[in-house]
Amino acid sequence: MMEWDSNSESDLSSGEEEEEEEEEIGGGLGFMLRKSGGGELPFPIDKLLQPAPCGFVVTDALEPDHPIIYVNSVFETMTGYRAEEVLGRNCRFLQCRGPFAKRRHPLVNPIKVAEIRKCMTEGTEFQGELLNFRKDGFPMMNRLRMTPIYGDDETITHIIGIQVFTEAALDLGPLPKSSASFKDSSRASDRFRFKISPSEAVSGGVCGILELSDEVLALKILSRLTPRDIASVGSVSRRLYELTRNEDLWRMVCQNAWGSETTRVLETVPGAKRLGWGRLARELTTLEAAAWRKLTVGGAVEPSRCNFSACAVGNRVVLFGGEGVNMQPMNDTFVLDLSSSNPEWQNFKVGSPPPGRWGHTLSCVNGSNLVLFGGCGRQGLLNDVFVLDLDAKHPTWREIFSMAPPLPRSWHSSCTLDGSKLVVSGGCADSGVLLSDTFLLDLSMEKPVWREIPVSWTPPSRLGHTLSVYGGRKILMFGGLAKSGPLRFRSSDVFTMDLSEEEPCWRCVTGSEMPGGGNPGGVSPPPRLDHVAVSLPGGRILVFGGSVAGLHSASQLYILDPTEEKPTWRILNVPGRPPRFAWGHSTCIVGGTRAIVLGGQTGEEWMLGEIHELSLASSII
């Protein structure tokens, strides 16, 4: 089994000790390989632990054309290609001279290429030398070893490639004019190009950074890197590997990458210490441990309802309101404590409950506070704001009277920023008019004032969409029922806005019909509304369910990283049984590692009794 920088001292899958015959090898790799019994591992781990600069590539054998999912920094230095330029591509581009070449160079040995293809299709190992080219066209010999990695069902899941590059004794002349733009980028790495011996690569002046103390390396340099970068750094040398095993370093890395609020929530997860920050970072980054499971809880939310709203406060799920029998608006509050040994729904007794409603939003701010906005009540649409401190001695809903509120609405979307700011977008106003505005309310002010965010262009007005936060103060809008001229269509468009800018503006990430729009790579979700979207650590957005044409949608998970230069939709395949109800779910992230999905509808009936959990990390309770 291949692991991404796991902590070899903890086993979190069962709580039992590892079997004596299981052996861990390759500690300096960043990827940890385990073998059972005393047999040999399929490739020379001991050589990788030497200071020689080896390229390290991992491809996904379960995806068409074996896309690259990981490269280390040595690969980037030696080839001149940055990781973001090669992830998602097949590695054959190194057989083409220059980034614009469309065909394999005629000097590349076709017999070796056929052997590589056999390795990828039949699962045989490959070892040999192959002519490759840097991004600037410089020829080099790649002493390559490829090894298939098998899953539990004996299916090839990954291919690992270990590369040692040496200079090729060929004079092919300069590349055509198009290569001039790469001259500057390649010049910076020229000093690494085969001019240093393996022993000098680590101990010489080129890597003088290693002369710094462990404290300086950890606090001033390593803590500023991303979790993926730390995993890669751990493969450079034994000393860096030992440094990157430190739990305090991993916590700083996670906090810098994900924010202090996310880190604080993760610390409340039962068993988090036993899991370890390194393992947690890996699993939340790769999502390798993600799995669906059905939750069995006690109690009940009665009377039955739909169109409620729910959110998480720590490890508690809070549900408010909804549409009861005969369209009766509900105003009760229920709490489910998932940290309990026997979780059960409890009708939470609160003072001064808001008027009943459905189609509203419920969000968490300032730790244990809930903020309620809008919806449709007995007297029509609402635009009021209520706050509840769940941990107060006598919990009481408190109405927030604010200046210049937005229009009353329902089926809008909302999210929170900085733990204190509520953002509201779109929705449906009186007479079914769709809205496209965006408002912000700072609840930390003594007298909060609504502020409409002025923009020169807005996405088409819509309802039933989602609003997610990533990168601190950036928001992402996805899907919904959007207006297009006199018609309304389900949407799969993605828009983003950076609220830290002096003049925020909406940017179209996907959707070819919008200004600046372009369809991303990968398989995009079908247009939908009434779906759920989950913000993951690191800025990725996970989309599930929703109403598509014909009411039913596949229970497929889609993931998008809006921080990428060219955001690409990816399908996330996870084991377990997902919710069978297609749309109208409510969801929330509990403890930073569990997405709880409540309710759902097939077009025939609503279900609230079924609760499903998408676990994003290993079970540690």
C-alpha positions as CSV (number, residue, x, y, z in Angstrom):
1,M,0.0,0.0,0.0
2,M,1.3,3.5,-0.9
3,E,0.9,6.2,1.7
4,W,1.6,10.0,1.5
5,D,4.0,10.8,4.3
6,S,2.1,8.9,7.0
7,N,3.3,8.5,10.5
8,S,4.7,5.1,10.8
9,E,4.2,5.0,14.5
10,S,0.4,5.1,14.5
11,D,-2.1,2.7,13.0
12,L,-5.5,4.2,12.7
13,S,-7.5,1.7,10.8
14,S,-8.4,-0.6,13.6
15,G,-6.7,0.4,16.9
16,E,-4.9,-3.0,16.9
17,E,-1.2,-3.4,16.7
18,E,0.3,-4.0,13.2
19,E,1.0,-7.6,12.4
20,E,4.6,-8.5,13.2
21,E,5.5,-9.5,9.6
22,E,4.5,-6.1,8.1
23,E,7.5,-4.0,7.4
24,E,7.8,-0.4,6.4
25,I,10.4,0.7,3.9
26,G,11.3,3.9,2.2
27,G,10.9,6.3,5.0
28,G,12.7,9.1,3.1
29,L,10.4,9.1,0.1
30,G,7.5,11.1,1.2
31,F,5.5,8.1,-0.1
32,M,5.7,5.3,2.4
33,L,5.6,1.7,1.1
34,R,4.7,-1.2,3.2
35,K,5.3,-4.9,2.4
36,S,4.1,-8.0,4.1
37,G,6.5,-10.9,4.7
38,G,10.1,-10.7,3.9
39,G,10.0,-10.5,0.1
40,E,11.8,-7.8,-1.9
41,L,10.1,-4.5,-2.8
42,P,9.6,-4.1,-6.5
43,F,12.2,-1.3,-6.9
44,P,15.4,-0.2,-5.2
45,I,14.2,2.0,-2.3
46,D,17.8,2.0,-0.9
47,K,19.0,3.9,-3.9
48,L,16.4,6.5,-3.5
49,L,17.6,7.2,0.1
50,Q,21.0,8.1,-1.2
51,P,21.6,11.8,-2.0
52,A,21.5,11.4,-5.8
53,P,18.9,13.6,-7.3
54,C,16.2,11.3,-8.6
55,G,13.0,12.4,-10.4
56,F,9.9,10.8,-8.9
57,V,6.6,10.5,-10.8
58,V,3.3,8.9,-9.8
59,T,0.5,8.3,-12.3
60,D,-3.1,7.2,-11.8
61,A,-3.6,3.8,-13.5
62,L,-7.4,4.0,-12.9
63,E,-7.8,7.0,-15.1
64,P,-7.6,7.0,-18.9
65,D,-4.1,7.6,-20.3
66,H,-2.4,7.4,-16.9
67,P,-2.4,11.1,-15.9
68,I,0.4,12.3,-13.7
69,I,-0.8,13.0,-10.1
70,Y,2.6,13.8,-8.4
71,V,6.1,14.9,-9.4
72,N,8.8,15.9,-7.0
73,S,11.0,19.0,-7.2
74,V,13.9,17.1,-8.8
75,F,11.7,16.3,-11.7
76,E,10.8,20.0,-12.1
77,T,14.4,21.1,-11.9
78,M,15.8,18.6,-14.3
79,T,13.0,18.8,-16.9
80,G,12.2,22.5,-16.7
81,Y,8.5,21.8,-16.4
82,R,6.6,23.0,-13.3
83,A,4.3,20.6,-11.6
84,E,1.2,22.5,-12.6
85,E,2.2,22.2,-16.2
86,V,2.4,18.4,-16.1
87,L,-0.2,17.2,-13.6
88,G,-3.1,15.5,-15.4
89,R,-0.9,14.8,-18.5
90,N,0.6,11.5,-19.7
91,C,4.4,11.5,-19.2
92,R,5.1,10.9,-22.9
93,F,5.5,14.6,-23.5
94,L,9.1,14.2,-22.4
95,Q,9.6,12.3,-25.7
96,C,8.8,15.4,-27.7
97,R,11.4,18.1,-28.2
98,G,10.0,21.3,-26.7
99,P,6.5,22.1,-25.3
100,F,5.0,22.8,-28.8
101,A,6.1,19.5,-30.4
102,K,3.2,17.3,-31.3
103,R,5.1,14.1,-32.2
104,R,7.7,11.9,-30.5
105,H,11.2,12.8,-31.6
106,P,12.5,10.3,-34.3
107,L,15.6,9.5,-32.2
108,V,13.4,8.1,-29.3
109,N,13.8,4.3,-29.3
110,P,10.3,2.9,-30.3
111,I,11.2,-0.5,-28.8
112,K,11.6,1.1,-25.3
113,V,8.4,3.0,-25.8
114,A,6.6,-0.3,-26.5
115,E,8.0,-1.8,-23.4
116,I,6.8,1.2,-21.4
117,R,3.3,0.7,-22.9
118,K,3.4,-2.9,-21.9
119,C,4.3,-2.0,-18.3
120,M,1.3,0.3,-18.1
121,T,-1.2,-2.1,-19.8
122,E,-0.1,-5.4,-18.5
123,G,1.4,-4.5,-15.1
124,T,5.0,-5.6,-15.9
125,E,8.0,-3.7,-14.7
126,F,10.2,-1.7,-16.9
127,Q,13.8,-0.7,-16.5
128,G,15.9,1.0,-19.2
129,E,17.2,4.2,-20.8
130,L,15.1,6.5,-22.9
131,L,15.9,9.7,-24.7
132,N,13.9,12.6,-23.2
133,F,13.9,16.4,-23.7
134,R,13.8,19.3,-21.3
135,K,11.3,22.0,-21.8
136,D,13.9,24.1,-23.6
137,G,14.7,21.2,-26.0
138,F,17.9,20.1,-24.4
139,P,18.3,16.3,-24.9
140,M,18.9,14.0,-21.9
141,M,19.0,10.3,-21.1
142,N,16.4,9.1,-18.7
143,R,17.4,6.0,-16.8
144,L,13.9,5.0,-15.9
145,R,12.4,2.3,-13.6
146,M,8.6,1.9,-13.6
147,T,6.7,-0.2,-11.1
148,P,3.0,-0.9,-10.9
149,I,1.3,-0.6,-7.6
150,Y,-1.7,-2.9,-6.8
151,G,-4.7,-2.2,-4.7
152,D,-6.5,-4.7,-2.4
153,D,-8.4,-6.2,-5.3
154,E,-5.2,-6.8,-7.3
155,T,-6.1,-4.0,-9.6
156,I,-3.2,-1.7,-10.7
157,T,-4.0,1.6,-9.1
158,H,-0.8,3.6,-9.7
159,I,2.5,3.5,-11.7
160,I,5.6,4.8,-9.9
161,G,8.5,6.0,-12.1
162,I,12.0,6.7,-10.8
163,Q,14.2,8.8,-13.1
164,V,17.9,9.5,-13.1
165,F,18.7,12.1,-15.8
166,T,22.1,12.4,-17.5
167,E,23.3,14.5,-20.3
168,A,22.8,13.0,-23.8
169,A,25.7,13.1,-26.2
170,L,23.7,14.7,-29.0
171,D,23.9,18.0,-30.7
172,L,20.5,18.8,-32.1
173,G,21.0,22.5,-32.5
174,P,18.6,25.1,-31.1
175,L,14.9,24.8,-31.0
176,P,12.8,26.9,-33.4
177,K,11.9,30.5,-32.6
178,S,9.0,29.4,-30.3
179,S,11.4,28.3,-27.7
180,A,12.7,31.7,-27.0
181,S,10.0,32.4,-24.4
182,F,11.4,29.6,-22.3
183,K,15.0,30.9,-22.3
184,D,14.7,32.8,-19.1
185,S,12.9,30.1,-17.2
186,S,15.5,27.5,-18.2
187,R,18.5,29.7,-17.5
188,A,17.7,29.8,-13.7
189,S,18.0,26.0,-13.5
190,D,21.0,25.7,-15.8
191,R,23.3,25.4,-12.9
192,F,21.6,22.2,-11.9
193,R,21.9,20.6,-15.3
194,F,24.3,17.6,-14.8
195,K,27.1,19.8,-13.6
196,I,27.2,18.5,-10.1
197,S,27.9,15.0,-8.8
198,P,25.4,13.2,-6.7
199,S,27.5,13.7,-3.6
200,E,27.8,17.4,-4.2
201,A,24.0,17.7,-4.8
202,V,23.3,17.6,-1.1
203,S,26.5,18.4,0.7
204,G,27.9,21.1,-1.7
205,G,27.1,24.8,-1.9
206,V,24.1,24.2,-4.2
207,C,22.1,23.0,-1.2
208,G,23.6,25.4,1.3
209,I,20.1,25.7,2.8
210,L,20.9,22.5,4.6
211,E,23.6,24.3,6.6
212,L,20.8,26.1,8.5
213,S,19.7,24.9,11.9
214,D,16.7,22.6,12.3
215,E,14.8,25.3,14.1
216,V,15.4,27.9,11.3
217,L,14.5,25.3,8.6
218,A,11.3,24.3,10.3
219,L,10.0,27.7,11.5
220,K,11.2,30.0,8.8
221,I,11.1,27.8,5.6
222,L,9.3,24.5,5.9
223,S,6.3,25.9,7.8
224,R,5.5,28.2,4.9
225,L,5.1,25.3,2.4
226,T,2.0,23.4,1.4
227,P,1.3,19.9,2.7
228,R,2.1,18.5,-0.7
229,D,5.4,20.4,-0.8
230,I,6.3,19.1,2.7
231,A,5.7,15.5,1.5
232,S,8.0,16.1,-1.4
233,V,10.7,17.8,0.7
234,G,10.8,14.7,2.9
235,S,12.2,12.7,0.0
236,V,15.3,14.9,-0.5
237,S,17.5,13.6,2.4
238,R,17.3,11.7,5.7
239,R,17.7,14.9,7.7
240,L,14.7,16.6,5.9
241,Y,12.7,13.4,6.3
242,E,13.2,13.5,10.1
243,L,12.3,17.1,10.2
244,T,9.1,16.5,8.3
245,R,8.0,13.9,10.7
246,N,7.6,16.5,13.4
247,E,4.0,17.0,14.5
248,D,4.4,20.6,15.5
249,L,5.8,21.4,12.1
250,W,2.8,19.7,10.4
251,R,0.4,21.7,12.5
252,M,2.0,24.9,11.4
253,V,1.9,23.8,7.8
254,C,-1.8,23.0,8.1
255,Q,-2.6,26.2,9.8
256,N,-0.7,28.3,7.2
257,A,-2.3,26.3,4.3
258,W,-5.9,26.0,5.7
259,G,-6.3,28.9,8.1
260,S,-6.4,29.0,11.9
261,E,-10.2,28.5,12.1
262,T,-10.0,25.2,10.2
263,T,-7.0,24.0,12.3
264,R,-8.9,24.9,15.5
265,V,-11.9,22.8,14.4
266,L,-9.7,19.9,13.4
267,E,-8.2,19.9,16.9
268,T,-11.6,19.1,18.3
269,V,-12.0,15.9,16.3
270,P,-12.1,12.9,18.6
271,G,-8.9,11.0,18.2
272,A,-7.2,13.7,16.2
273,K,-4.0,13.4,18.2
274,R,-3.7,9.8,17.5
275,L,-4.2,10.3,13.8
276,G,-1.5,12.9,13.7
277,W,-1.3,16.1,11.7
278,G,0.9,14.6,9.0
279,R,-1.5,11.8,8.3
280,L,-4.5,14.1,8.6
281,A,-2.9,16.5,6.1
282,R,-2.2,13.7,3.6
283,E,-5.7,12.3,3.8
284,L,-7.5,15.6,3.5
285,T,-5.2,16.5,0.6
286,T,-5.4,13.2,-1.4
287,L,-8.9,12.2,-0.1
288,E,-7.6,8.6,-0.3
289,A,-9.5,7.6,2.8
290,A,-12.9,9.2,1.8
291,A,-15.8,6.9,2.1
292,W,-19.6,7.0,2.5
293,R,-21.4,5.4,5.4
294,K,-24.9,5.5,6.7
295,L,-25.3,6.9,10.2
296,T,-27.7,5.4,12.7
297,V,-28.8,7.9,15.3
298,G,-31.5,8.0,18.0
299,G,-34.3,10.5,18.5
300,A,-36.3,12.1,15.7
301,V,-37.0,15.4,14.1
302,E,-40.8,15.7,14.5
303,P,-43.1,16.7,13.1
304,S,-41.7,15.6,9.7
305,R,-40.5,18.4,7.3
306,C,-38.6,19.4,4.2
307,N,-36.8,22.6,3.0
308,F,-35.1,23.0,6.4
309,S,-31.6,24.3,6.9
310,A,-28.8,22.9,8.9
311,C,-25.2,23.7,9.8
312,A,-22.4,22.4,12.1
313,V,-21.1,23.9,15.3
314,G,-18.0,22.0,16.2
315,N,-19.2,18.3,16.3
316,R,-22.8,19.2,16.6
317,V,-25.4,19.4,13.7
318,V,-28.0,22.0,14.2
319,L,-31.3,22.0,12.2
320,F,-33.8,24.9,12.2
321,G,-37.3,25.3,10.7
322,G,-38.5,23.9,7.5
323,E,-41.8,23.2,5.7
324,G,-44.2,21.0,7.6
325,V,-47.5,19.3,6.6
326,N,-49.8,21.6,4.5
327,M,-46.9,24.0,3.9
328,Q,-46.8,24.9,7.6
329,P,-43.6,27.0,8.4
330,M,-41.7,25.5,11.4
331,N,-39.6,27.4,13.9
332,D,-38.1,24.8,16.2
333,T,-34.4,23.9,16.7
334,F,-32.9,20.4,16.8
335,V,-29.3,19.4,17.8
336,L,-27.5,16.2,17.0
337,D,-24.2,15.8,19.0
338,L,-22.0,13.5,16.9
339,S,-19.3,13.4,19.5
340,S,-21.6,11.4,21.8
341,S,-21.2,7.7,22.0
342,N,-24.9,7.4,21.1
343,P,-25.9,10.4,19.1
344,E,-29.6,11.3,19.0
345,W,-31.7,14.2,17.8
346,Q,-32.8,16.5,20.6
347,N,-35.4,19.2,20.5
348,F,-33.2,22.1,21.7
349,K,-35.1,24.4,24.0
350,V,-34.5,28.1,23.2
351,G,-36.0,31.4,24.1
352,S,-37.7,33.8,21.6
353,P,-37.7,31.6,18.5
354,P,-37.9,33.4,15.2
355,P,-41.0,33.2,13.0
356,G,-41.3,29.8,11.3
357,R,-39.9,29.6,7.7
358,W,-38.5,27.5,5.0
359,G,-36.1,28.2,2.1
360,H,-33.8,30.1,4.6
361,T,-30.1,29.8,5.4
362,L,-28.4,28.9,8.6
363,S,-24.7,29.5,9.1
364,C,-22.1,29.3,11.9
365,V,-20.2,32.4,13.1
366,N,-17.8,33.2,16.0
367,G,-17.4,29.6,17.1
368,S,-20.8,28.6,18.7
369,N,-23.1,31.3,17.2
370,L,-25.7,30.6,14.6
371,V,-27.0,33.2,12.2
372,L,-30.4,32.8,10.4
373,F,-31.4,34.8,7.4
374,G,-34.5,35.2,5.2
375,G,-36.8,32.5,3.9
376,C,-40.5,32.2,3.3
377,G,-42.9,32.4,6.3
378,R,-46.6,32.6,7.0
379,Q,-46.7,36.2,6.0
380,G,-44.5,35.8,2.9
381,L,-40.8,36.4,2.2
382,L,-38.5,37.5,4.9
383,N,-35.2,39.4,5.2
384,D,-34.7,39.4,9.0
385,V,-31.5,38.2,10.8
386,F,-31.4,36.2,14.1
387,V,-28.4,35.0,16.1
388,L,-28.3,32.2,18.6
389,D,-25.4,31.3,21.0
390,L,-25.6,27.6,21.3
391,D,-23.3,27.5,24.3
392,A,-25.1,30.2,26.3
393,K,-26.5,29.3,29.7
394,H,-30.0,30.1,28.5
395,P,-29.8,30.0,24.7
396,T,-32.1,32.6,23.2
397,W,-32.6,33.7,19.6
398,R,-31.8,37.4,19.3
399,E,-32.9,39.5,16.3
400,I,-30.3,41.7,14.7
401,F,-31.7,45.0,13.6
402,S,-29.6,46.3,10.8
403,M,-29.7,49.2,8.4
404,A,-30.3,48.9,4.6
405,P,-31.3,45.2,4.5
406,P,-31.5,43.4,1.2
407,L,-34.8,42.5,-0.4
408,P,-36.9,39.8,1.3
409,R,-36.0,36.4,-0.4
410,S,-35.9,32.7,-0.2
411,W,-33.8,29.9,-1.9
412,H,-30.8,32.3,-1.8
413,S,-27.3,31.2,-0.8
414,S,-25.1,32.4,2.0
415,C,-21.7,31.8,3.6
416,T,-19.6,33.3,6.4
417,L,-16.2,35.0,6.3
418,D,-13.7,35.7,9.0
419,G,-16.0,34.1,11.5
420,S,-18.1,37.2,11.7
421,K,-19.4,38.3,8.3
422,L,-22.5,37.0,6.6
423,V,-22.6,37.0,2.8
424,V,-25.9,36.6,1.0
425,S,-26.3,36.1,-2.7
426,G,-29.3,35.8,-5.2
427,G,-32.5,34.0,-4.5
428,C,-36.1,34.5,-5.3
429,A,-38.0,37.7,-4.5
430,D,-41.7,38.5,-4.7
431,S,-43.6,37.4,-7.8
432,G,-40.9,34.8,-8.6
433,V,-38.3,37.4,-9.6
434,L,-34.8,36.0,-9.5
435,L,-32.0,38.1,-7.9
436,S,-28.3,38.6,-8.7
437,D,-27.2,40.8,-5.9
438,T,-24.6,40.1,-3.2
439,F,-24.8,41.6,0.3
440,L,-22.4,41.5,3.3
441,L,-23.3,42.0,7.0
442,D,-20.5,42.4,9.6
443,L,-22.0,40.9,12.8
444,S,-18.9,42.0,14.8
445,M,-20.1,45.7,14.6
446,E,-22.2,47.1,17.5
447,K,-24.8,48.2,15.0
448,P,-24.4,46.0,11.9
449,V,-25.1,47.6,8.5
450,W,-25.9,45.7,5.4
451,R,-23.6,46.6,2.5
452,E,-24.3,45.6,-1.1
453,I,-21.1,44.7,-2.9
454,P,-20.9,47.0,-6.0
455,V,-19.8,45.2,-9.1
456,S,-19.8,46.2,-12.8
457,W,-21.1,42.8,-13.9
458,T,-23.1,40.1,-12.1
459,P,-23.7,36.5,-13.1
460,P,-27.2,35.8,-14.3
461,S,-29.8,36.0,-11.5
462,R,-30.6,32.6,-9.9
463,L,-31.9,30.5,-7.1
464,G,-31.0,27.1,-5.6
465,H,-27.2,27.7,-6.1
466,T,-24.4,27.3,-3.6
467,L,-21.9,29.8,-2.2
468,S,-18.6,28.5,-0.8
469,V,-15.6,30.1,0.8
470,Y,-12.0,29.3,-0.2
471,G,-8.6,30.9,0.2
472,G,-9.7,33.0,3.2
473,R,-11.9,35.7,1.7
474,K,-12.8,34.3,-1.8
475,I,-16.3,33.0,-2.6
476,L,-17.4,30.6,-5.3
477,M,-20.8,30.3,-6.8
478,F,-22.0,27.2,-8.5
479,G,-25.1,26.0,-10.3
480,G,-28.7,26.9,-9.6
481,L,-31.7,27.8,-11.7
482,A,-30.4,30.8,-13.7
483,K,-32.2,33.3,-15.9
484,S,-31.3,33.3,-19.6
485,G,-33.4,35.9,-21.4
486,P,-37.0,35.1,-20.8
487,L,-36.2,31.5,-19.9
488,R,-34.7,29.8,-16.9
489,F,-32.2,26.9,-17.1
490,R,-30.3,24.7,-14.7
491,S,-26.7,25.9,-14.6
492,S,-23.3,24.3,-14.2
493,D,-21.4,27.6,-14.3
494,V,-18.8,28.6,-11.7
495,F,-18.1,32.2,-10.7
496,T,-15.6,33.5,-8.1
497,M,-15.1,36.8,-6.3
498,D,-12.2,37.9,-4.1
499,L,-13.7,40.1,-1.3
500,S,-10.2,41.1,-0.1
501,E,-9.8,43.3,-3.2
502,E,-10.5,47.0,-3.1
503,E,-13.0,46.6,-5.9
504,P,-14.3,43.1,-5.9
505,C,-15.7,41.7,-9.1
506,W,-17.2,38.4,-10.3
507,R,-15.0,36.3,-12.5
508,C,-16.3,33.5,-14.7
509,V,-14.3,30.3,-14.1
510,T,-16.4,28.0,-16.3
511,G,-19.3,28.4,-18.6
512,S,-18.7,29.2,-22.2
513,E,-21.8,31.5,-22.6
514,M,-20.6,34.0,-20.0
515,P,-18.0,36.8,-20.4
516,G,-14.5,35.3,-20.4
517,G,-16.0,31.9,-19.9
518,G,-14.3,28.7,-21.0
519,N,-15.1,25.1,-20.3
520,P,-12.6,23.5,-17.9
521,G,-10.8,20.2,-18.4
522,G,-12.2,17.0,-17.0
523,V,-15.8,15.9,-16.7
524,S,-18.0,18.7,-15.4
525,P,-21.1,18.1,-13.4
526,P,-24.4,18.2,-15.3
527,P,-26.3,21.5,-14.7
528,R,-28.2,21.4,-11.4
529,L,-29.9,23.2,-8.5
530,D,-30.7,22.3,-4.9
531,H,-27.4,20.5,-4.7
532,V,-24.8,20.7,-1.9
533,A,-21.3,22.0,-2.0
534,V,-18.6,21.5,0.6
535,S,-15.4,23.6,1.1
536,L,-12.4,21.4,1.7
537,P,-9.1,22.4,3.3
538,G,-6.8,23.9,0.7
539,G,-9.6,25.6,-1.2
540,R,-11.2,22.7,-3.2
541,I,-15.0,22.6,-3.6
542,L,-16.9,19.3,-3.5
543,V,-20.3,19.1,-5.2
544,F,-22.9,16.4,-4.7
545,G,-26.5,15.7,-5.7
546,G,-29.0,18.2,-6.9
547,S,-31.9,18.4,-9.3
548,V,-31.0,17.8,-12.9
549,A,-33.1,17.1,-15.9
550,G,-35.5,14.3,-15.0
551,L,-35.4,15.1,-11.3
552,H,-32.8,12.3,-10.5
553,S,-29.1,12.9,-10.4
554,A,-26.3,10.4,-10.2
555,S,-24.8,10.1,-6.7
556,Q,-21.5,11.2,-8.1
557,L,-19.0,13.5,-6.3
558,Y,-17.3,16.2,-8.3
559,I,-14.3,18.2,-7.1
560,L,-12.9,21.5,-8.3
561,D,-9.8,23.5,-7.2
562,P,-10.5,27.1,-8.1
563,T,-6.9,28.0,-7.1
564,E,-5.5,26.2,-10.1
565,E,-4.3,28.2,-13.1
566,K,-6.8,26.2,-15.2
567,P,-9.5,24.8,-12.8
568,T,-10.4,21.3,-13.8
569,W,-13.4,19.3,-12.6
570,R,-12.5,15.8,-11.4
571,I,-14.8,12.9,-10.4
572,L,-14.1,11.6,-6.9
573,N,-14.8,7.9,-6.6
574,V,-15.2,6.8,-3.0
575,P,-16.4,3.4,-1.6
576,G,-19.5,2.9,0.5
577,R,-23.2,3.6,-0.2
578,P,-24.0,7.3,-1.0
579,P,-27.5,8.7,-0.2
580,R,-30.0,7.4,-2.6
581,F,-32.2,10.5,-2.6
582,A,-31.2,12.8,-5.4
583,W,-31.8,16.4,-4.4
584,G,-33.0,18.8,-1.7
585,H,-30.3,17.6,0.7
586,S,-28.8,19.7,3.5
587,T,-25.2,19.3,4.4
588,C,-22.5,20.5,6.7
589,I,-18.9,19.8,7.7
590,V,-18.6,18.4,11.2
591,G,-15.2,18.6,12.9
592,G,-13.5,19.5,9.6
593,T,-13.4,15.8,8.4
594,R,-17.0,14.6,8.1
595,A,-19.6,15.8,5.6
596,I,-23.0,15.1,7.1
597,V,-25.8,14.8,4.5
598,L,-29.4,15.1,5.8
599,G,-32.7,14.4,4.0
600,G,-33.3,14.4,0.3
601,Q,-36.1,14.0,-2.2
602,T,-36.7,11.8,-5.3
603,G,-39.6,13.9,-6.6
604,E,-42.1,11.6,-4.8
605,E,-41.3,11.8,-1.1
606,W,-39.0,13.6,1.3
607,M,-36.7,11.8,3.7
608,L,-35.2,13.2,6.8
609,G,-34.7,10.1,8.9
610,E,-31.8,8.9,6.7
611,I,-28.4,10.5,7.6
612,H,-25.3,9.7,5.6
613,E,-21.7,10.7,6.3
614,L,-18.9,11.3,3.8
615,S,-15.8,10.6,5.9
616,L,-12.8,12.6,4.5
617,A,-10.2,11.0,6.8
618,S,-9.7,7.6,8.5
619,S,-12.0,6.6,11.2
620,I,-10.4,7.6,14.4
621,I,-13.1,7.4,17.0
